[in-house]
């Protein structure tokens, strides 16, 4: 008599991720599972599953703890908990960006870093002027640094050369960051116009959304069609910020 499996074999993998190793727990419908450590590479896990669980449908989830959170529970317990939650159907999946979207996101976040650097260097320059009692002309005292304002800074005189050299150094940093920020911004807009043309211009058609904001939405949120409503989008954002389904903010938007 020939026997055949009446149900598809399923494997549930919980992973607790750290830089130097992963703690992994594998469980199936028939046994509670095994916990072990592997090198922190997806290829290592794939090799193990292919060898020991051929033909299984695999479902996996992971958590990444930081700082003090690492010491609240052991890696083994965390991995077992995730595996059990998967097996019992209490964990829901979230969309994982593809490689193209991840790399677009990295460029957008690089721009965010440059914006922070840009604001910081401007503050340092203004602080030096204030420290030495140099008053900025009223026509230049705003957030927009025109070429005339930059030329005015370049022409400032100091009693000693060290003060002038300090300011010139800051201005070199400012010009570098300013140029880099413009370059990255142009690259972002050009890429989205070419590869996400339809969605990019749809977003641009909304009052108040410019090119950079449109790029940010495309890189951080992806395809907005996957959200059922604005409340759904806000709830998903809150979950990514670390809120849980029990938090009032999630219940409000769910």
Rosetta blueprint (number, residue, H / E / L):
1 X L
2 X L
3 X L
4 X L
5 X L
6 X L
7 X L
8 X L
9 X L
10 X E
11 X E
12 X E
13 X E
14 X E
15 X E
16 X E
17 X E
18 X L
19 X L
20 X L
21 X L
22 X E
23 X E
24 X E
25 X E
26 X E
27 X E
28 X E
29 X L
30 X L
31 X L
32 X L
33 X L
34 X E
35 X E
36 X E
37 X E
38 X E
39 X L
40 X L
41 X L
42 X H
43 X H
44 X H
45 X H
46 X H
47 X H
48 X H
49 X H
50 X H
51 X H
52 X H
53 X L
54 X L
55 X L
56 X L
57 X E
58 X E
59 X E
60 X E
61 X E
62 X E
63 X E
64 X L
65 X L
66 X L
67 X H
68 X H
69 X H
70 X H
71 X H
72 X L
73 X L
74 X L
75 X H
76 X H
77 X H
78 X H
79 X H
80 X H
81 X H
82 X H
83 X H
84 X H
85 X H
86 X H
87 X H
88 X L
89 X L
90 X L
91 X L
92 X L
93 X L
94 X L
95 X L
96 X L
97 X L
98 X L
99 X H
100 X H
101 X H
102 X H
103 X H
104 X H
105 X H
106 X H
107 X H
108 X H
109 X H
110 X H
111 X H
112 X H
113 X H
114 X H
115 X H
116 X H
117 X H
118 X H
119 X H
120 X H
121 X H
122 X H
123 X H
124 X H
125 X H
126 X H
127 X H
128 X H
129 X H
130 X H
131 X H
132 X L
133 X L
134 X L
135 X L
136 X L
137 X L
138 X H
139 X H
140 X H
141 X L
142 X L
143 X L
144 X L
145 X L
146 X L
147 X H
148 X H
149 X H
150 X H
151 X H
152 X H
153 X H
154 X H
155 X L
156 X L
157 X L
158 X L
159 X L
160 X L
161 X H
162 X H
163 X H
164 X H
165 X H
166 X H
167 X H
168 X H
169 X H
170 X H
171 X H
172 X H
173 X H
174 X H
175 X H
176 X H
177 X H
178 X H
179 X H
180 X H
181 X H
182 X H
183 X H
184 X H
185 X H
186 X H
187 X H
188 X H
189 X H
190 X H
191 X H
192 X H
193 X H
194 X H
195 X H
196 X L
197 X H
198 X H
199 X H
200 X H
201 X H
202 X H
203 X H
204 X H
205 X L
206 X L
207 X L
208 X L
209 X L
210 X L
211 X H
212 X H
213 X H
214 X H
215 X H
216 X H
217 X H
218 X H
219 X H
220 X H
221 X L
222 X L
223 X L
224 X H
225 X H
226 X H
227 X L
228 X L
229 X L
230 X H
231 X H
232 X H
233 X H
234 X H
235 X H
236 X H
237 X H
238 X H
239 X H
240 X H
241 X L
242 X L
243 X L
244 X L
245 X L
246 X L
247 X L
248 X H
249 X H
250 X H
251 X H
252 X H
253 X H
254 X L
